[in-house]
Amino acid sequence: MGKYILRRSFFAIPVIFSVVFLVFIAMHIAPGDPIDLLLPPDSPWVSDDGRAEYEAELRTRLGLDQPLHIQFLSYAGNLLRFDFGDSLYSKQPITNELLPRYQATLELTILAMGISILIGISVGVLSAVFANSWLDSLITFVALAGVSIPSFWLGLILMLVFALGLGWFPPSGRPASAFTAEGIRFVVLPAATLGIASAGILVRITRSQMLEVLEEDYVRTARSKGLREARVVLRHGLRSALLPIVTVLGIQFGSLLAGAVVAETVFAYPGVGRYLLQAVSNRDFPAVQSGALFVALTFVLVNLLVDMTYAFLDPRIRYS
Amino acid sequence: MISVARAEETTIGVRQPFLRRMWKRCYRNKATLLSLIFTALLVVVTLLAPWIAPHDPLDQDYMNTSQTPSAEHFFGTDNLGRDIFSRVIIGSRISLSIGAIAVAIGMLFGVTFGLVAGYFGGVIDEVMMRMIDVLMAFPGILLAILVVSVLGSTVSNVILALAIFSVPTFARLTRASVLSVKELDYVTAAYSIGIRPFPLIIRHILPNISAPIIIYATLRMATAILGGATLGFLGLGVSPPTPEWGLMVSDGRHFMRTDPHIILFPGLAIFLTVLSLNLLGDALRDVLDPKGQYN
């Protein structure tokens, strides 16, 4: 197992390196001088007279007068020291700004994932157990509707009904961590908004995996031994169906992490996604880079974790 | 021999009774029938939009702002007195063309990538797939946000962003399909009589892996339309006053408490469009791929 973890972690290094490179090079891919991207003519951060001076200062500070490979090395070097540079907008270190938002987004994503797993797997199993019944058709349809509904629209409707209409939950904000009595009410609607689509996908996958597994010989054996149906389905069925579901969970976590930007925007929830979006509209490119990097690197790490879980659950992978 | 027989069976089996099988599926599954009707209707509406829309989608009427649905304004009017029905109708052109063009471009590059990587294998495959891995490290809509933020939010950049977002999955799907077809006897036979790689890939491999690509393109179109609308909602898509569905929801949300109909109809338009494309994709999968080979 140790050897597998080491090997798999090793494979993640080139991906992480390339992600950093891609985010770095994004600034240089845009046509024209990168300084135009950082300080566009309509940039609100600099007056016309101070412009040339600030431009020169920025060029030196960011090392834009250096050759590209030197720039990249110093960028990557700074990242290793957890230095993401300063925001052009607030002039503050981006790391300080991002960390609390990162926590907020992680909380939101984890809760959304929880909702999605809870609904997705239980309803998926139900659908497979009652395969081809009216209940199954209904579930399949609702699951597809969940995947198809635009999450920003769903979020607004949830807000309209449960916050503005019924007043069960506050419509926006995040006064405290989601894992406190005060904060939990604020995260329910965003997490539900975010989790629905992913729940739909999980229902579909759980259903198809369960249908396959329930045909297996060992399930028939378990039944013929006279085990109760619930035990057959959960112990003998779901347990082996879980393996492929775990892989999908990793990808789902990534989509949730990125999709959080929508829930955060609708519910004015101060997370990385909203930071990223504000940075885009402020034309604060270093902040955009860092936000994107945070999300992408988290996703790479989560996938690493998922692969390890998978190897732990299925010994065949470790030894191949 | 078995593999040859199977390959023939797939080609013939898919081509001939496709319409009849689709018809049977519609007969049994009413959701499929409805999605087919809705999609057909949508295409007609998109093509004839300027003739169907009763009002100018940009025309502001300050005497009639935020009207609820009526005989004059089927979906009511928005906060600037613009006819929401006309805006939704004209907006179908934008959403559908963004989705269709983005998927077409993504498919072109993704499939080419997958064909080359899968057919040639070895180092080429390894390098190309690692490139795809890197693109896939940017989950969901993140890559699109990054692209639009660098290049600016215009329609063509939104299309580009969504196309890039579609490339990796098309590439992986195509590569996997090529690998399963490549070893079949008819490909070996074609290779052994000296057919060069390019014609071999185009004439012999591509037609036999088209089913999963078609299925996937339909599903991807749904994702791309949803993605385009999401970018519009986030303010990264087309700019106002263009009647883009996502943007319409975004504009309307400030008046949501008093006039929920402003966000209701454009959102419903996105939802139903994406839902029917997804239903259609599912139906195509069942009809084109009854054995579930490509799942």
Chai-1 contact restraints between the chains, C-beta under 6 A:
chainA,res_idxA,chainB,res_idxB,connection_type,confidence,min_distance_angstrom,max_distance_angstrom,comment,restraint_id
A,V15,B,D133,contact,1.0,0.0,6.0,A-B,restraint_1
A,V15,B,A137,contact,1.0,0.0,6.0,A-B,restraint_2
A,S18,B,V134,contact,1.0,0.0,6.0,A-B,restraint_3
A,V19,B,A137,contact,1.0,0.0,6.0,A-B,restraint_4
A,A26,B,V150,contact,1.0,0.0,6.0,A-B,restraint_5
A,A30,B,V150,contact,1.0,0.0,6.0,A-B,restraint_6
A,L144,B,N278,contact,1.0,0.0,6.0,A-B,restraint_7
A,A145,B,L275,contact,1.0,0.0,6.0,A-B,restraint_8
A,S148,B,V274,contact,1.0,0.0,6.0,A-B,restraint_9
A,S148,B,L275,contact,1.0,0.0,6.0,A-B,restraint_10
A,S148,B,N278,contact,1.0,0.0,6.0,A-B,restraint_11
A,I149,B,F271,contact,1.0,0.0,6.0,A-B,restraint_12
A,P150,B,L226,contact,1.0,0.0,6.0,A-B,restraint_13
A,P150,B,A229,contact,1.0,0.0,6.0,A-B,restraint_14
A,P150,B,I270,contact,1.0,0.0,6.0,A-B,restraint_15
A,F152,B,F233,contact,1.0,0.0,6.0,A-B,restraint_16
A,W153,B,V249,contact,1.0,0.0,6.0,A-B,restraint_17
A,W153,B,G267,contact,1.0,0.0,6.0,A-B,restraint_18
A,L156,B,R253,contact,1.0,0.0,6.0,A-B,restraint_19
A,L156,B,I263,contact,1.0,0.0,6.0,A-B,restraint_20
A,L160,B,M256,contact,1.0,0.0,6.0,A-B,restraint_21
A,L160,B,P260,contact,1.0,0.0,6.0,A-B,restraint_22
A,L164,B,R257,contact,1.0,0.0,6.0,A-B,restraint_23
A,G254,B,P139,contact,1.0,0.0,6.0,A-B,restraint_24
A,S255,B,P139,contact,1.0,0.0,6.0,A-B,restraint_25
A,S255,B,G140,contact,1.0,0.0,6.0,A-B,restraint_26
A,A258,B,P139,contact,1.0,0.0,6.0,A-B,restraint_27
A,A258,B,G140,contact,1.0,0.0,6.0,A-B,restraint_28
A,A258,B,I141,contact,1.0,0.0,6.0,A-B,restraint_29
A,A258,B,L142,contact,1.0,0.0,6.0,A-B,restraint_30
A,G259,B,G140,contact,1.0,0.0,6.0,A-B,restraint_31
A,V280,B,S149,contact,1.0,0.0,6.0,A-B,restraint_32
A,V288,B,S149,contact,1.0,0.0,6.0,A-B,restraint_33
A,A292,B,L146,contact,1.0,0.0,6.0,A-B,restraint_34
A,V295,B,L142,contact,1.0,0.0,6.0,A-B,restraint_35
A,A296,B,A137,contact,1.0,0.0,6.0,A-B,restraint_36
A,A296,B,F138,contact,1.0,0.0,6.0,A-B,restraint_37
A,F299,B,P139,contact,1.0,0.0,6.0,A-B,restraint_38
A,V300,B,A137,contact,1.0,0.0,6.0,A-B,restraint_39
